Amino acid sequence: MTMSQQLKGHDLIIKHPNDAQRYFPSFLAKVLEVVNLRLIFRILSLILFVALWEFLALNKINLALVDFKNVPSPSEVIPALFTLIKSPKLFHHTTNSLYRVFAGFIAASVVGVCLGLIIGRSRLAYDTLMPPLETLRPIPGVAWIPLAILMFPSSELSMIFITFMGALFPILLNTIHGVENIDQRLTATARSLGASKARLLSEVILPGSAPSIVTGLSIGMGTSWFCLVTAEMIAGQYGIGYYTWESYNLQRYSDIVVGMVLIGLFGMGSSALVKKIGAVLTPWHELKTGRSHD
């Protein structure tokens, strides 16, 4: 709803100076309702964070456990960021990283959701598949790198595999959780009405578990970036992780922070995109909770 719609119905025609004193507080209150105060607070928090970072880095503050002597300040990082933006290397780094992330993430989404639906609905599948999956789940992405290099014929496939492993388990476990927490009265009612297994899956199980699946997808996207950057630092030739590690080896400290900022922005943006798509596809969840974080 626009501000003009919010303020519709307010008679702001002032015929006398005293009218201004009477109408202005009501008008101001309505304006404050329209303004997104939460967005303002978020922007201010970022500004304060950058200002604190600038102060600590410029003054080379030593906090005993943390020393900012060699940490580049935002005033040094921003020019380095613009230099990278003007360079053709940025396109190669970002496109390679985005391809690896989304290739692994999409594969993990398909496998994780399908396995989660099967395991969540079948006790036999749970007892058969969960023990080996739970054994693999605690293994961090970096530990898969040597084996992935041996398993796959190219480093590109090995990095996609590591991204896949990073995203798989959050998606899988959240899908299982969503299926197991569906109200059994809904499935019993659907069966009593003659619903087939296919209709039960499409009209009860999937809609009921969709909010948990979306949560798993959002978490999986974040872990995909974490695992990918680790893989690129070791096995990559292009990518944001490779760029960050190369900057460290060449002692370009400002470029290290530029790489970190890019990783954070792409990770945050892709997770937000997954959440937004999930919210569009599950409008009943927003109606049920009655909450919005926008």
Secondary structure, DSSP 8 states (H G I E B T S, - for coil): --HHHHTTT------SHHHHHHHHHHHHHHHHHHS-HHHHHHHHHHHHHHHHHHHHHHTT-B-SS-B-TT---HHHHHHHHHHHHHSTHHHHHHHHHHHHHHHHHHHHHHHHHHHHHHHHH-HHHHHHHHHHHHHHTTS-HHHHHHHHHHHSSSHHHHHHHHHHHHHHHHHHHHHHHHHHTS-HHHHHHHHHTT--HHHHIIIIIHHHHHHHHHHHHHHHHHHHHHHHHHHHHHH-SSSHHHHHHHHHHTT-HHHHHHHHHHHHHHHHHHHHHHHHHHHHH-HHHHHHH-----
